[in-house]
Amino acid sequence: MIKVFAWCAPLVFLGACSSGSVDQPISTACDQPTIETTIDMFLHESEMHITSFESLKCSGDWAYAKAAVMDAQGAATKETYLFQRTGLNWVLKAPETVCGSATSDVSGPVESEVPQDLWQEACLAA
């Protein structure tokens, strides 16, 4: 009996370890469903949810989105989100970190990580 358990136990654990879903591909597309799902993931911890997805603009590995959100008490606000695609994930970025220093030129500062075609909307929105 012990021999049978010792032989079967690794198979049980191996089966448990391989139960991850291979059939569900991870989407890194810059489209509304993908970005909205990413925002929802961030909002979940704060008990907030999206009431309307207002806009999305993409450039290379960057995405800038606007959404109306509501908290658990029913307070509504409009929020903006700046993401950078890193591998298989969209990573939320702080504009004050990636936009560079303020400039009077609307094309954006040289040290900005944000693509020029997103810079004005994403970095001057704050």
Secondary structure, 3 states (H helix, E strand, C coil): CHHHHHHHHHHHHHHHHCCCCCCCCCCCCCCHHHHHHHHHHHHHCCCCEEEEEEEEEEECCEEEEEEEEECCCCCEEEEEEEEEEECCEEEEECHHHHCCCCCCCCCCCCCCCCCHHHHHHHHCCC
